[in-house]
Amino acid sequence: MEKLHDLVIQQEEVDPESQLTHDEMLLQVLSQKSGYFRGKGAGIRPPTKRTRYLDNMQEEVQKAIESARESMIESVKADVMNNLQEEMRANVSDELRAEIRKSVEDDISNDLMMQI
């Protein structure tokens, strides 16, 4: 009983938003026992096998979704990088062709001018 009294006094000094509920204080003082909330009767029940199974499955599904999402992001990044590289190569090729054409045209013009 003294532990509960000390805990109640301690909780009065704590910020109201972070105070423990009465049930939480009883749980802390009396401890939890499987199947019931000590001092309060039936209340807290251990999770069933089905609940634990469903929780595990949900966790695995979330991990699989996250893994698939990361894989898709990496795939999209790789595609975007490949497309950018191809565009850059095409632009460089076009620019080089234009420069070579201009250079050839200038050379032909200069040759023609010299012949005249």
C-alpha positions as CSV (number, residue, x, y, z in Angstrom):
1,M,0.0,0.0,0.0
2,E,2.9,2.3,0.7
3,K,4.3,1.8,-2.8
4,L,0.9,2.9,-4.2
5,H,0.8,5.9,-2.0
6,D,4.3,6.9,-3.0
7,L,3.5,6.5,-6.7
8,V,0.4,8.6,-6.3
9,I,2.4,11.4,-4.7
10,Q,5.0,11.1,-7.4
11,Q,2.4,11.4,-10.1
12,E,1.0,14.6,-8.6
13,E,4.3,16.2,-9.3
14,V,4.4,15.0,-13.0
15,D,2.9,16.9,-15.9
16,P,-0.8,16.1,-16.2
17,E,-0.4,14.9,-19.8
18,S,2.2,12.2,-18.8
19,Q,0.6,11.0,-15.6
20,L,-0.2,7.3,-15.3
21,T,-3.8,6.2,-15.1
22,H,-5.1,4.4,-11.9
23,D,-4.9,1.1,-13.7
24,E,-1.3,1.7,-14.9
25,M,-0.3,2.6,-11.3
26,L,-1.9,-0.6,-9.9
27,L,-0.1,-2.6,-12.6
28,Q,3.2,-1.0,-11.7
29,V,2.7,-1.6,-8.0
30,L,1.1,-5.0,-8.0
31,S,2.6,-6.3,-11.2
32,Q,0.9,-8.2,-14.0
33,K,-0.2,-11.7,-13.7
34,S,-1.3,-13.8,-16.7
35,G,-5.0,-13.7,-17.4
36,Y,-6.1,-11.0,-15.0
37,F,-5.1,-7.6,-13.7
38,R,-4.0,-8.2,-10.2
39,G,-6.2,-6.3,-7.8
40,K,-8.7,-5.5,-10.5
41,G,-9.8,-9.0,-11.6
42,A,-10.2,-9.9,-15.3
43,G,-8.9,-7.2,-17.5
44,I,-5.6,-7.6,-19.2
45,R,-5.5,-10.9,-21.1
46,P,-2.4,-12.2,-22.9
47,P,-2.6,-12.0,-26.6
48,T,-4.0,-15.1,-28.3
49,K,-2.0,-17.2,-30.7
50,R,-4.1,-16.0,-33.5
51,T,-3.5,-12.3,-32.5
52,R,0.2,-12.9,-32.3
53,Y,0.1,-14.7,-35.7
54,L,-1.8,-11.9,-37.3
55,D,0.6,-9.3,-35.8
56,N,3.5,-11.3,-37.2
57,M,1.9,-11.6,-40.6
58,Q,1.1,-7.9,-40.7
59,E,4.7,-7.1,-39.9
60,E,5.9,-9.4,-42.6
61,V,3.5,-7.9,-45.1
62,Q,4.7,-4.4,-44.2
63,K,8.3,-5.5,-44.6
64,A,7.5,-7.0,-48.0
65,I,5.7,-3.8,-49.1
66,E,8.7,-1.6,-48.0
67,S,11.1,-3.9,-49.8
68,A,9.0,-3.8,-53.0
69,R,8.7,0.0,-52.7
70,E,12.5,0.3,-52.4
71,S,13.0,-2.0,-55.3
72,M,10.6,0.0,-57.5
73,I,12.3,3.3,-56.5
74,E,15.7,1.9,-57.5
75,S,14.4,0.6,-60.8
76,V,12.8,3.9,-61.6
77,K,16.1,5.7,-60.7
78,A,18.0,3.4,-63.0
79,D,15.6,4.0,-65.8
80,V,15.7,7.7,-65.4
81,M,19.5,7.7,-65.4
82,N,19.7,5.5,-68.5
83,N,17.2,7.8,-70.3
84,L,19.3,10.9,-69.3
85,Q,22.5,9.3,-70.5
86,E,20.9,8.4,-73.8
87,E,19.6,11.9,-74.2
88,M,23.0,13.4,-73.4
89,R,24.7,11.1,-75.9
90,A,22.1,12.0,-78.6
91,N,22.6,15.7,-77.8
92,V,26.4,15.4,-77.9
93,S,26.2,13.5,-81.2
94,D,23.9,16.1,-82.7
95,E,26.2,18.9,-81.6
96,L,29.3,17.1,-83.0
97,R,27.5,16.5,-86.3
98,A,26.5,20.1,-86.5
99,E,30.1,21.2,-85.7
100,I,31.6,18.8,-88.3
101,R,29.0,19.9,-90.9
102,K,29.8,23.6,-90.2
103,S,33.5,22.9,-90.4
104,V,33.2,21.0,-93.6
105,E,31.0,23.7,-95.1
106,D,33.4,26.4,-94.0
107,D,36.3,24.4,-95.6
108,I,34.4,24.0,-98.8
109,S,33.5,27.7,-98.8
110,N,37.1,28.7,-98.2
111,D,38.3,26.3,-101.0
112,L,35.7,27.7,-103.4
113,M,36.7,31.3,-102.5
114,M,40.3,30.5,-103.1
115,Q,39.5,29.0,-106.5
116,I,37.7,32.1,-107.6
